[in-house]
Amino acid sequence: MAKLEEQVQVCKQYIQQLKQFYDLLTHAMEEPVVTPEMDEAFLKVKCDLGHYYEPLRATLGPGRSAGRGVVELITAAPSLSYLREEPPVIIAKLENDWHEIYIRLHKDLGQMQQALSV
């Protein structure tokens, strides 16, 4: 049971980081200009997502999505400044990819939480 609780915590933390990625992205696309501080915060979140990706996979183990697609997502978003210059279709694809990852992680989280309650 302790291992499953650890998996739930790791998954929740990763989902929070993924949410920060999305929040920073959408906020930057609404602003008239991307500041260096916005870019720095975004790059830190990207770095954290990359850094904790392998521990997430190792903790959740086989049979879980474990953030499949995260590496591609963070690679497709070099910086907010860069994305600001991209056509809207590129941003829409990035948001769509993010949503797919977010949903898969929540599915994994729900399955683990259900197993905890049994």
N, C-alpha and C positions, 0 to 999 in steps of 0.2 A: 504494500500500500504506500509506503514512503517513496518508492521509486515513481509511482504514478503521480503522487503529489508534486514531486520534483518536476516531472514532465509538464504538468499543468502550469506550474510557476514559470518555467522556462518559456513555454508557449505564450503565456500571457505577456511576459516581458518583451518577447519578440514582436508580438502583435502591437504593443505600445510603440515600439521603435518604428514599425512599419506605418503606423498611423501618423507619427511625427513626419515621416517622409512625405506622406500625402498632404498633410496640413501645410507644410512648408511649400510644397509644389503649388498647391492651389492658391495659397496666399500670394505667392510671387507672381502668378499669372494674372491676378487681379490688380496688382500694384502697377503704377506707371513706370517704375524703374526698380531694378534689383540692386539692392545695396550690397556692399562687401560683407556686412554682418549677416545678411540673409544667405548669401552664398556660403559663408563660413559655417553657419548653423546647418545648412543642407549637406555640406560635405562631411561634417561630423556625423550626422545621422547615417549617411551612406557608408561611412567608414565603420560605424557600429554595426550596421546591418551585415556588412561583409565579414567583420571580425567575429560576430556571434553566429554566423550561418552554420559553420561546421559543428560547433558545440550543440546547436539546435538539432541538427540532423543526428548527431551521435546520441543525444539524450532521448529524442523521440523514437529513434530506431526505425527498423523497416516497417512497411505497411502504412506509414503516415506520409502526407505530402511534404512535410518538413520544409515548407517555404519554397517548393519547387518553382523556379522562375525568378527568384530574388536576384541571383547573380546577373541575369540578363537585364533585369529591371534597373539595377544600379549602374550597369555598364551603359545602358541607353540614356542615362541622365548624367552627363559629365558635370554639369553645374546649372544653377538656375539661370545665370547669365546666358549660357549657351542655349538653354531651352527657350528662353524668352525670344530668341531670334528664329526659332523653328516655326514652321506652319502649324496651324491649329490641329491638323490631322495627326501630327506626330504627338502632340500633347494628349489628344484623345486616345491614341493607342497606348501611350504610357499609363494613362488613368485606367483604361480597360485592363491592361496587364496587372496593374496594382490591385484592382478589384478582384480579379481571379485569384491572386495569391492570398489576399485578405480573406476571401470566402473559404478557400481550402484550409487555411490555418484555423479559422473559426470552426470548421467542420471537425478537424482533428481535436481541437479543444473541447468541443461539445461531446465527442465520443469518449474522451478521457474523463471528463466530468461525470458523464453518465456511468462510466465504469466505477468511478469513486463512490457513487451513491448506491451501488448495488451491494 
